[in-house]
Amino acid sequence: MGELSLFVGAGLTCLLGGVFPWISAEVVVVGTALLLPPAGVPALVLGCATGQMASKAGVYGLSRVAPHRLPERLRRLLSRTDRLRGRGHLMAFMVLPSALVSLPPFYLVTIACGVMRLPFALYALLGLLGTTARYAFLAWLSITLSGS
């Protein structure tokens, strides 16, 4: 029951972290990986990455269908991407690195992808790959450095 609680708590926190960028999914993955037996870490990584991407899908969808509902400050920032609107495929080159290392912030890349109408399947695939790789690396690093 304890491990199940850890999985559920970590997954839900990562789900919320996809919408609220001040919630650090990375801290959740590292901390939970240290509490689980090594056999549970792959499920943790996949669950957290899936939760993160599920909420990012909502952010992507909102920015795609209702960009006028975004906060004014964010709309001003995204207005700089208007010159790239006809070249939305260029955004695809930002998704994987952003999901891998969060530079530029994946939250902002997600919104830009929605506004610029990058095909959702491409966004979701690249985002899930990058997020899963980042969480797997962080989990591995935390376990390795802790000596567990």
N, C-alpha and C positions, 0 to 999 in steps of 0.2 A: 504493500500500500504506500510506503514511503517513497519508493522510486516513481510510482505512478504520479504521486503528488508533485514530485520534482519535474517530471516531464510535462504535466499539464500546466503547472505554474510557469515554467520556462517558455513553453509554446505560447501561452496567453500573453505573457510579458513581451515576447518578440512580436506578436500580432499588434499589440498596442504601440510598440516601438516603431512600427512601420508607418504609423499615422502621426505619432508624437515624437519628433526627432530627438527630443531631450531625454527620452528613455533609451538607455544604452543596451541594445540587444547583445553587444559584444561582452559586456560585463556579465550579463545573464548566462551566456554560453560558457564563459570561462569559469564562473563560480559553480555552475551546475555540473560541468564536466569534472570538476575536482571532487564533487560529492557522490558522483555515480561510479559504479564499477566500470572498468574499461569497455566491457561488452555493451554497455548501454549508451556509450558516447556517439556511435554512428546514428542511432535513432534520435538522440538529442539534436545532433547537427541537422539532420533532415527535417525534424519537426520544427525547429526554430527557423530554418531557412524557408520552409513552406509557410509558416505563420507570418513571417516578415513579408514574403512575396504576396500573400493573400491580401494583406492590408495595403501593400504598394499597388496592387491591382485596383483597389478602390480609389486610391489617390490618382492613379493614371486615368481611370474612368471619369472621375469628376473633372479633372483638368481637360479631358478630351471633349466631354459633352457640355460642360458648363464653365469654361475658363473665366467668364465674367463673374463667377461666384468666388473666385480666389481673392485673397486679401489684396488690397491696393498695392502695397509694397511689393508683393510677389508679382503682380501683373506688370508693374514698372520694370522689374528685373527681367521678366520674360519678354518684354517688348523688344529687348535687344536681340532676341532670336528671330524676329520677323524677317530679317534678311536671309535667314536660313530656311524659311518655310518651304520653299520649293525643293530644298535639298534635305528633307527629313531623314533620308537614309544615312546622312552623316551622323545623326544622333546615335545610330546603332553602334558606331565606333566609340561612343562615350559610355554606353551602358555597362559593358563588361568591366572596364577598368574602374568605373565608379562603384560597381557592386563589389569588386575585389578589394579595393582600398579606400573607398569612400571619398575619393578626390576626383572630380568635384563631388560634393555631397550627393549621395544617391537619391535623397529626397527631392532635391532640385532637378536632377536628371530625370527622375520619374515624371515630375510635373511637365518638364519641357517635352518629354517624349509624348505625353498625352496631348499637349497643345499642338505639337507639330505632327501629330497623327502617325507616329511610327507604328507599323503593324504590331498589334498587341502580342501575337504569338512570338515574334522576334524579340520584343522587349522582355516578355516573361521568361523565355528560354535563356537569354543572356543574363538576365537578372538573377534567375535561380542558380545558374551555373556559378556566377561570381559570388553570390551570397553564400552558397554551400561551401565553396572553396575557402572563403574567408573564415567562416565559422569552424570548418574542419581544421584549418591551420591554427586558429586561436585555441581550440580545444586541445589539439596535439601539443602545442607549445606550453600551455598551462600544465598539462599532465607531465610533460617532460621536465619542465623546470621545477615542479614540485617533488619530483622523484618518485611519484606513484607508479 
